[in-house]
Amino acid sequence: MSLPIAESARRVARRVGHWRAAPALHPHGVLCSGTLDVPGRTSSPPWGAPWLDEPRSHTVTVRWSRALGLPRPLPDGLGLAVRVIDADGPGRPLDLIFTSSGSGRLGRHVPLLRPDALAGPYSTLMSYRVGERECVLAAFPDSDGPAKGAVEPTLWQKLACRPVRFALRAAATDEVWRTFATLSLEAVVGAPAWGTVSYDPYAHGLPDLHPTERLRRLREAAYAGSRHGRAAAGGAAFEADVSSPE
């Protein structure tokens, strides 16, 4: 990624963050508590990553948000940011950031505007190093969808009735999706006592599970610009809106 492109991304994100006094993208979100369960190696070939090949369960903090902050029912780019607490030991989390997308070979790399949180999959868009392989990760809602003619329930309505579950899957090019974990969102929570939740998949990765370096410079420049812009405007690093997610 060239320096001029990264610098342009930083400047744009800084201006938008300053104007909003909030993150340039995904300015407001719903913070949820939940659990991530990794079944470990089953009948499928091993992942080659110990964290995925051994059974484990972790507490997670998940933020669901709209990229542009448009009101429902307008479609928007949807974000699902997952922090796996103490994934690599005490104080060493794993952050996974998913964006509404398609699931096909090309569609998994392209953001997709969508009106409803649970109407389709989310993907990391960029590739991850999983053991010795490059894969895209995705979160597929465990939902049968509404009956014919019915309105898709909102994330808020789903959470009020029962846990909302996602199947986390991975696939390399030309491979079928394979499930490596189950994510359960269990309750909506307020902003944490320490005031911020800043998800960063580069800073919070694992030795055998982390993003490739391909778009790192661009993303980090945009993150930095957004932080500087909202700080200059007196905005918080994170704002949780628990009144209505959609």
N, C-alpha and C positions, 0 to 999 in steps of 0.2 A: 504494500500500500504506500503510495507516494506521499511525501510530506505535504505538498500543497493540498491534496484532497483531505488529509487528516486535519490540517490547519483550518480548512474551510468548514469542516464538520464541527470543530471546536468553536469557531466563531458563531455559526448559526445556532448551535445548542446554547451558547452563552446568552445570545440575544433573546432567545425564546424563554430560557430559564429566568432571565431578568424580568422580562415582561410578565411572566406568570407568577414570579416569586415562588416557584415550585419547580420540580423537575421538568425539563423540556418535553419529555414524553412520559406518559403514564403519570400525570400530575397528582391524581388522587386514586386511592385504592381501598380495597377491603382486605383486612388482615385476618387470617384464619389460623387456628391451631389444628394440628393433625398428626398423623402417623405415616411413616413410610416403612413398608415391610418388603424385605428382599428374601425370596425363597431360597436363593443359592442355586448351585448347580443341580439340575434335575435330569431329565432324559435327553435334553438338548446338549450339543457340544458345549464345553466350558467357554466362558467369555475370555479367559486369559487375564482377567483382572480380579485379584483376590477379593476386593470389596463387593464384587457382583457374584462371585462363585461361592461365597460363604453365607449361610442364612444369618439375617440380622434384622433388628427392628429399631427405628429411630424416631424421636420426636421431631416434628418439622414446624416451621413457621412459613406460611404461604401467603403471598400477596397477589390478589387478582385485580386487574385494572384495565382501563381503556387507554389506548395509546394517545389519542387526541383529546380525550375527555369529553367526547360527544355524548349527549343524553340518549338513552334508550327511547324509542326503538331504532334510532339511526345505527347503521353498521359502523364498526370501528375495528381497528387492530387491537386484539385482546392479548393481554399478557398474563402469564402464570409464572410467578417467581417463587422458587422453592428453596428454603434453607434447611438443610439436614443438620440438626444440632449435633455437635461432637462427632461428626462422621469419621474423622481420622484421629480421634482422641479428644480429651477435654480442651475446649477452646479452639478447636480446629474444624470448622464447619465445611460443608459442601454446598455450593450454590448452583442451582440449575435454573436457567431462564428459558421459558417456552413462549412462543408467539403463535397466535392462530394462523393456521396454514392448511395446505392440502396434505395428502399422505402419499401421493405418487412420487415417482423418481425425481421429477422437477418441482412439483408442487410443494414438497417438504422443505424446499429452500426459499420459498416465496411467501411473504406475509399475506394473509387473506383477511379482508374486512368481513366482519360477521356481526349480526345483531345480538346473538345469544351466546352466553358463556359456555353452554353445554351442547351446542349444535354440531360440533366437529372437533377434530384433533388440534393439538398445539405441537409445534416442533421447535428444536433449538435453532433451526435454519442453517446454522453453521455446523461443520463437522466436529466431532469429538474424537480424541484418542482413547480407545477402549482396549486396554492391553496393547497389543501390537497392531491393531486394526483401526481404521477410520470409519466412524459410524455417525449417523444423525440420530438424536434421541427425540422421542415424542411422547406426549401424554394424550391418551385416548379416553374421553369420558365414558364411564360405565353407565350408559343411558340407552333405553330403548326408544327414546324420543316420544313426542306427544302423539296421542291418537289422531287419526285423520280429522282435519278441521280444527283441532285444538291448538291453543297457544303454548309454545315451549315455556315451561316454568323457568323463572329466574333462578340464578344461583342462590339468592337469598331465600326464596321459597323452598328450594331443595334442602338447604341447610337446616331450615326450620323443621323439616320432617324427618330427616335421617342423614347420616354421613354421606357426603358426595365423594365418589370414588373414581379414580383414574388408573388405567393400566399404563405404566411407563414401559416403553418399548424402544428397541434400538435396531438399526438396520444399516448395513453397508450398501453401496450401490448395487442394484440388481438383486438384492436379497429381500426376503419377506421379513416383516416385522416380527421380532421376538420379544416377549415380555420379560423384563428383568426385575420389576418391582410393582407394588400396588401402593398408590397414594390415597389416603383417606382424609378428607377435610371434615372436621368434626364440630367446630364452633367458630363463630366470629368473635374476635377479641379486639380490644381497644389498642391505641398506640402504646408501645412498651414504655416502661418507666424511664429508660435511659434516653428516650426521645427519637431515636433514629433506627431505621432498618435499611441498610444500604447493600443491596445485592450486587455481587461482583464475581462472575464465574471464573475470571482469571486469577484473582487473589485467593479465591476459595475453591480450589480444585483438589483432586487427589493425584498421587503419582501415576496411577493407572486409569484415571478417569478425569479428563480435562479437555478444554477446547483446544483445537489446533491454533497455530499462530497466524493463520491466514488473514483474519480481519482484526487482529488484536489492536494494532495501532489506531485504526479508524474508530473502533468502539471506545477505546480508552480516551481518545481525544474528545469524543462526543460526551462521555461521562464527565470529564474534567470541565469542559465548557459549561455543561448544565449546572454542575456544583458551584462554579464560580459565579454564574449568572444569578442563581437564586440566593446565594450568600450575599451578593452585592445589593440585592433587593430586600434583604432581611427575611427571606423565606426559610422554612425548615428543610432539612435534608430529607425528611419523610413526612407525609401527611396521610393519616388513616381516616377514611370516611366510612363510618359504620352505620350511617343512617339508611342508605339504600345503595347496593352495589350496581343496580341496573335501572 
